[in-house]
Amino acid sequence: MVHFVQNEQHFLAIANELSSTVSLYRLGNDGRAEKTSSLQIGSFGSGSAEIVAYDRNGKNLFVTGADKSIIVIDIATPAEPKKSGIISIYEHGDSIQSVAVKNGLVAIAVTRLKKYDALRAEGIRYAVCGFRQTT
């Protein structure tokens, strides 16, 4: 879940891992949340949509996917979210642990890192960093 402000309105983006959806809620001044929209990003039970981060510069959400990917969702119009890209970490790690965004840079934490790199995908700067699990 992530809170963001867009066009002077407050929103919550909530990822649901079981249903593989991302839902957007507009927060009213009275403290109530009104569902604005929802987007299916994977099949039910696939484990997509666990972690979500917001990029205010690009008005995008970055959501962890089940297939070693980050799904980019354009929310320039919160009532009409749409998938706008995918960042694959297939070559960089075995699983995604987290995603965060700051100043247009997307940071992706993975396990069993094979290499560290700063890359570009579809015009998005991102860095992959990770750690090895110990037994």
Secondary structure as GFF3:
##gff-version 3
##sequence-region A 1 135
A	DSSP	beta_strand	2	6	.	.	.	ID=ss1
A	DSSP	beta_strand	9	16	.	.	.	ID=ss2
A	DSSP	beta_strand	21	27	.	.	.	ID=ss3
A	DSSP	beta_strand	33	40	.	.	.	ID=ss4
A	DSSP	beta_strand	52	55	.	.	.	ID=ss5
A	DSSP	beta_strand	60	64	.	.	.	ID=ss6
A	DSSP	beta_strand	69	74	.	.	.	ID=ss7
A	DSSP	beta_strand	82	88	.	.	.	ID=ss8
A	DSSP	beta_strand	95	102	.	.	.	ID=ss9
A	DSSP	beta_strand	105	111	.	.	.	ID=ss10
A	DSSP	beta_strand	117	121	.	.	.	ID=ss11
A	DSSP	beta_strand	124	131	.	.	.	ID=ss12
###
